[in-house]
Amino acid sequence: MAERPLAADPFRALREAVAVSPTNVPLRVALGRAYLDAGRHADALAEMKAAMLQDPSREDARIGAGEAAFALKREAEAVEVWLSVLHALDAAQLSELARVAMRIGRKGDAQAAYDRAVQMDPAMRDLALERGLRFAVVARDAEPEPVPEPEPVLPRSRPTITFADVGGLDGLKERLRMDIVLPLQKPEIFKAYGKKPGGGVLLYGPPGCGKTHLARAAAGECGVHFQAVEIQSVLDMWLGESEKRIHELFEKARDEAPTILFFDEVEAIGAARHQLKHGPGRRMVNQLLAELDGVHADNESVLVLGATNAPWDVDPALRRPGRFDRVVFVPPPDLAAREAILAIALRERPVGEVDLALIARRTPRFSGADLRHLVEVASERPLTDALKTGNIRPITTTDLVAALERVRPTTVEWLETARRYVTYANQAGLYDDVARYLQTTG
């Protein structure tokens, strides 16, 4: 039996393209459509909303957002989105809009959508819906108010992992301990030197290198509240709502201080304003700036962590003192970290003689995600043998070495992009850590 290649991640290329160019609206719409086709409706809605914020005129983004919202049973939101592009809907979509609008009490909108659907395609006639609409005309004064959508609940926790669960990267962990952990653990000592606990730290580096894992580990070291902010919980298509949600997030964090507030893909809400053609994105950046160090913002004991794969797309004002004034490069895992990650990835699998040190030496610039993928590919060989013989064969060094022929580090493209910024746009020294990493690793 021929060895079967591991199924590829169908969204990987699009996700990486969006990470490199987060303001590319057609790319976001394409990723959102791919998520829709795969049934990942929450991810699709987040991407379509991001596209709408950057370019409100994109009808395909609004149509896609409506589809995702319908699938998620967020009917009031779906109706509002599709009504904004009524002229662009086909007959089937108009019919669906009419039925849902009727169900939530939007009878006038249901009538308009239904009339248009039948005009486009007489096969869309629905006698039951017509009877309901006729009754609604008689009983218009009794029209009920639509039930508002509940606000999204944001995850809040006290992480149980610590830096002990992060292999290698000792220098980076020591820096994060000084920047994040100790100010919250020993605020009186830091105050004696005029330093308040809190502030902002921006983690940046290639995708898959553990920025989120490090953020959770730092919170675990402190033993404080950790709130991971999902971008889709902030982005909203209605004017002023995104800014309101950002403000509410910070107010909640201030009430529960000491707290770590973590924004992943921070460039999605803090993109460089010169790249934003439309008002909503610029207003979000301004709101984030105001919350970080505004006149009325008391963020003592509130530490704001941001993570990004594209620091060059983050608004420069966010990196000024008082905001994300500590910028930390999270590189691909070092030798010790690679060995630890491989050991963890193999832990739940049958393992024979494996020279982890050898594999770690042969995987420079592999991200943590790349190393886990390498183990997945390596497990295909013994799995194929087991299917033939019925005997479970353990994974060996030979399997991992063979997998290296098929797996390449995904950080190379990011590092090449970073090299250009190091060479041509490092006047302020922002990318000095990247420069040292590139020099050290050749």
Secondary structure as GFF3:
##gff-version 3
##sequence-region A 1 442
A	DSSP	alpha_helix	12	20	.	.	.	ID=ss1
A	DSSP	alpha_helix	25	37	.	.	.	ID=ss2
A	DSSP	alpha_helix	41	54	.	.	.	ID=ss3
A	DSSP	alpha_helix	59	71	.	.	.	ID=ss4
A	DSSP	alpha_helix	75	83	.	.	.	ID=ss5
A	DSSP	three_ten_helix	86	88	.	.	.	ID=ss6
A	DSSP	alpha_helix	91	103	.	.	.	ID=ss7
A	DSSP	alpha_helix	107	120	.	.	.	ID=ss8
A	DSSP	three_ten_helix	122	124	.	.	.	ID=ss9
A	DSSP	alpha_helix	127	138	.	.	.	ID=ss10
A	DSSP	three_ten_helix	140	142	.	.	.	ID=ss11
A	DSSP	beta_strand	156	157	.	.	.	ID=ss12
A	DSSP	three_ten_helix	163	165	.	.	.	ID=ss13
A	DSSP	alpha_helix	170	176	.	.	.	ID=ss14
A	DSSP	pi_helix	177	181	.	.	.	ID=ss15
A	DSSP	alpha_helix	182	185	.	.	.	ID=ss16
A	DSSP	alpha_helix	187	192	.	.	.	ID=ss17
A	DSSP	beta_strand	199	204	.	.	.	ID=ss18
A	DSSP	alpha_helix	211	222	.	.	.	ID=ss19
A	DSSP	beta_strand	225	229	.	.	.	ID=ss20
A	DSSP	alpha_helix	231	234	.	.	.	ID=ss21
A	DSSP	alpha_helix	241	255	.	.	.	ID=ss22
A	DSSP	beta_strand	259	263	.	.	.	ID=ss23
A	DSSP	three_ten_helix	266	268	.	.	.	ID=ss24
A	DSSP	three_ten_helix	273	275	.	.	.	ID=ss25
A	DSSP	alpha_helix	279	293	.	.	.	ID=ss26
A	DSSP	beta_strand	302	308	.	.	.	ID=ss27
A	DSSP	three_ten_helix	311	313	.	.	.	ID=ss28
A	DSSP	three_ten_helix	316	319	.	.	.	ID=ss29
A	DSSP	beta_strand	326	329	.	.	.	ID=ss30
A	DSSP	alpha_helix	335	346	.	.	.	ID=ss31
A	DSSP	alpha_helix	356	361	.	.	.	ID=ss32
A	DSSP	alpha_helix	368	389	.	.	.	ID=ss33
A	DSSP	alpha_helix	397	403	.	.	.	ID=ss34
A	DSSP	alpha_helix	412	424	.	.	.	ID=ss35
A	DSSP	alpha_helix	432	441	.	.	.	ID=ss36
###
